[in-house]
Amino acid sequence: MNASNISCDEVIERLFEYLDQELDATNRAEIDHHLRRCFDCFSRAEFERRLRARIAEAGTEQAPERLRARIRELTGQ
């Protein structure tokens, strides 16, 4: 892929690898370059970043004790 020729389809296809930092330096630089000049792809990448952050935050919250007690009651624990 050439940084000046990488298509939006290619960026979107590789977006999760990019966000997971699974690409080599050359491919990462190509996508970085594309994202700097393509607002649509940048917006998609930013949406995915924010979504991942929200999901990560949600995974750290504990259920209220009342809910946990109700689940224990229902499951017989």
C-alpha angles and dihedrals in degrees: 000000000000115000092229093049104040108125130223089245091057092049093050091045090055098034097107092049087050094050091046089051091237096134126095118249094263096052092043090053091050092054092043089054092049093048091053091058104032115069094188094056092041089053091050092048091048091049091052092048092051093045091052091049092051092049091049091051092049091053092062097058119097123223114252115267091245091058093046090050091050091051091049089050093050094047095044095240 
